[in-house]
Amino acid sequence: MGKLFNITELDPMLADKLKKFVYDVIGCCQDVHREQGPQLTEYIYQDSLKIAFEQAHIKYVKEYSFHPSFRGIELPHKLIVDFLCKDKIMLECKAIDQIGVHERLQLWNYMRTSRVRIGILYNFAPSQDECERYYYDPEHRSVSYF
């Protein structure tokens, strides 16, 4: 996908809009991490997020599945992301030591093949939680962080 850019430098207004749009979703993730603490399994965090999203009245689909396509034809196999929030945000939850290239590429490929433009990669396992926010531009087939 090429070089990763900070969208704030490319389009500050879009970056501000994106940050406001994901604010409540990230807030729920932070609440779950604060209340559950580090080093639990990913499923405990996901179950806790369902409760947090419901209490915050955030629309979500857990284990959102979609079929990628090839040459305009839908493929029989599907991909599954942990959550689709507000119809426009892919949230991939992790409970690992540290977010790495593999986890980023997984989310970016989900975004690219689904055409969902906003992605959040959230790692609950460390004492200090990790959150990465991304924007996919299908026209340029590029990912930026914000």
C-alpha positions as CSV (number, residue, x, y, z in Angstrom):
1,M,0.0,0.0,0.0
2,G,3.0,2.3,-0.1
3,K,4.1,4.9,2.4
4,L,1.9,5.6,5.5
5,F,1.0,9.3,5.9
6,N,-0.4,11.2,8.8
7,I,-3.8,12.4,7.4
8,T,-3.5,15.5,9.6
9,E,-0.7,16.8,7.4
10,L,-2.7,16.0,4.2
11,D,-6.1,17.1,5.2
12,P,-6.5,18.6,8.7
13,M,-10.3,19.1,8.4
14,L,-10.8,15.4,7.5
15,A,-8.5,14.3,10.3
16,D,-10.6,16.4,12.8
17,K,-13.8,15.0,11.5
18,L,-12.5,11.4,11.7
19,K,-11.2,11.9,15.3
20,K,-14.6,13.2,16.4
21,F,-16.4,10.3,14.6
22,V,-14.4,7.6,16.4
23,Y,-14.2,9.4,19.8
24,D,-17.0,7.5,21.5
25,V,-15.9,4.1,20.1
26,I,-12.3,4.6,21.4
27,G,-13.8,5.9,24.7
28,C,-15.6,2.5,25.1
29,C,-12.4,0.7,24.4
30,Q,-10.6,2.8,27.0
31,D,-13.3,2.2,29.6
32,V,-13.1,-1.6,29.0
33,H,-9.3,-1.6,29.4
34,R,-9.5,0.6,32.5
35,E,-12.2,-1.6,34.1
36,Q,-11.0,-5.1,33.0
37,G,-7.2,-4.4,33.2
38,P,-4.5,-5.9,31.1
39,Q,-3.6,-9.5,30.1
40,L,-7.1,-11.1,29.7
41,T,-8.1,-13.0,26.6
42,E,-9.4,-11.1,23.5
43,Y,-12.9,-12.6,24.0
44,I,-13.3,-11.1,27.4
45,Y,-12.5,-7.6,26.0
46,Q,-14.9,-8.2,23.0
47,D,-17.7,-9.3,25.4
48,S,-17.1,-6.3,27.5
49,L,-17.1,-4.0,24.5
50,K,-20.6,-5.3,23.5
51,I,-21.9,-4.2,26.9
52,A,-20.1,-0.8,26.6
53,F,-21.4,-0.2,23.1
54,E,-24.9,-1.0,24.1
55,Q,-24.8,1.2,27.2
56,A,-23.3,4.1,25.0
57,H,-26.0,3.5,22.3
58,I,-23.3,2.8,19.7
59,K,-24.6,0.7,16.8
60,Y,-22.3,-2.3,16.2
61,V,-22.1,-5.7,14.6
62,K,-19.9,-8.2,16.3
63,E,-17.9,-10.5,14.1
64,Y,-18.9,-8.6,11.0
65,S,-18.3,-10.8,7.9
66,F,-18.0,-9.8,4.3
67,H,-17.0,-11.5,1.0
68,P,-14.2,-9.9,-0.9
69,S,-14.5,-9.9,-4.7
70,F,-12.3,-10.6,-7.7
71,R,-13.0,-8.9,-11.0
72,G,-16.4,-7.9,-9.7
73,I,-17.3,-11.4,-8.7
74,E,-17.9,-12.1,-5.0
75,L,-15.7,-14.8,-3.6
76,P,-17.2,-17.7,-1.6
77,H,-14.9,-17.3,1.4
78,K,-15.5,-14.5,3.8
79,L,-13.4,-12.3,6.1
80,I,-14.4,-11.5,9.6
81,V,-13.5,-8.4,11.6
82,D,-14.2,-8.2,15.3
83,F,-16.6,-5.2,15.1
84,L,-18.2,-2.9,12.6
85,C,-19.3,0.2,14.5
86,K,-21.6,2.9,13.3
87,D,-21.7,1.2,9.9
88,K,-18.4,2.9,9.0
89,I,-15.7,1.8,11.5
90,M,-13.9,-1.5,11.5
91,L,-12.6,-2.3,15.0
92,E,-10.0,-5.1,15.3
93,C,-9.3,-6.1,18.9
94,K,-6.0,-7.6,20.1
95,A,-4.7,-9.0,23.4
96,I,-1.0,-9.3,22.6
97,D,2.3,-8.0,23.8
98,Q,2.6,-5.3,21.1
99,I,0.9,-4.4,17.8
100,G,3.1,-5.3,14.9
101,V,3.2,-5.3,11.1
102,H,1.0,-8.5,10.9
103,E,-1.8,-6.9,12.9
104,R,-1.7,-3.7,10.9
105,L,-1.7,-5.5,7.6
106,Q,-4.7,-7.6,8.7
107,L,-6.8,-4.5,9.4
108,W,-5.6,-2.7,6.3
109,N,-6.6,-5.7,4.1
110,Y,-10.0,-5.8,5.8
111,M,-10.5,-2.1,5.0
112,R,-9.2,-2.5,1.5
113,T,-11.3,-5.5,0.6
114,S,-14.5,-4.3,2.3
115,R,-14.1,-0.6,1.2
116,V,-14.8,0.5,4.8
117,R,-12.7,3.6,5.2
118,I,-12.1,3.9,8.9
119,G,-10.2,1.3,11.0
120,I,-9.2,1.1,14.6
121,L,-6.6,-1.4,15.9
122,Y,-6.9,-1.7,19.7
123,N,-4.6,-3.8,21.9
124,F,-6.0,-4.4,25.4
125,A,-3.2,-6.7,26.7
126,P,-0.4,-4.2,27.7
127,S,-0.7,-2.2,31.0
128,Q,-0.7,0.9,28.7
129,D,-3.3,0.0,26.0
130,E,-2.5,0.7,22.4
131,C,-4.8,2.3,19.9
132,E,-4.1,3.0,16.2
133,R,-6.6,4.8,13.9
134,Y,-6.5,4.5,10.1
135,Y,-8.2,5.9,7.1
136,Y,-8.4,4.1,3.8
137,D,-8.6,6.1,0.5
138,P,-10.0,3.7,-2.1
139,E,-9.3,6.1,-5.0
140,H,-5.6,6.1,-4.2
141,R,-5.5,2.7,-2.5
142,S,-3.6,4.2,0.4
143,V,-3.8,4.1,4.2
144,S,-3.2,7.1,6.4
145,Y,-3.1,7.3,10.2
146,F,-4.9,9.9,12.3
